[in-house]
């Protein structure tokens, strides 16, 4: 028994010594001349290094992507809560939308169309004459086209009593159509006028909605402008 155990130990020691001897005196500049065991060990180490590098590379990319998604989570939760609230209150929101549409329709009714502008200008003139004011200037300017409406400035100059001018301004604000007064300037009518009359200069602005042709022209101009801007960026 002892002889067999001693022989087994000797064989293992011989194998270990033989394997270790293959790693001694290796020339790193000539790996092709290495014994079989060092070659196999070097190949295995290289494979393990590549696997580890690939693993950490993929893992790092996955970690970055996971962090990006985690950063998005609060915003997504907030958006979800907002949309959930809208869904719960959908009926009320639809009712509010109808109310807003009705309000917009009412406002549009206060804007004259192109055909009604002459009548509105006559109303402004009559408001001044009805208060006993003398018009020295009543000159409509160039129509300014905006996105959804047109604006007409009117340069006016009237003379009369201070209270009549105040009443005229109130009458203009109470017209069925929207008219606003801007850049008001009041001064004595003249040094020789002993009646106490004043002279008021102002710009009255009235607004009208655009007809279908004007809206189409605005949309076409906006599309052309956007196309030019996109072409300039390229």
ABEGO torsion letter per residue (X at the ends): XAAAAAAAAAAAAAAAAAAAAAABGBBAABAAABBAAAAAAAAAAAAAAAAAAAAAAAAAAAAAAAAAAAAAAAAAAAAAAAAAAAAAAAAAAAAAAAAAAAAAAAAAAABBBAAAAAAAAAAAAAAAAAAGBBBABBBBBBBBBBAABBBBBBBBBBBEBAAAAAAAAAAAAABABBBBBBGBBBBBABAABAAGBBBBBBBBBBBBBBBAAAAAAAAAAAAAAAAAAAAAAX
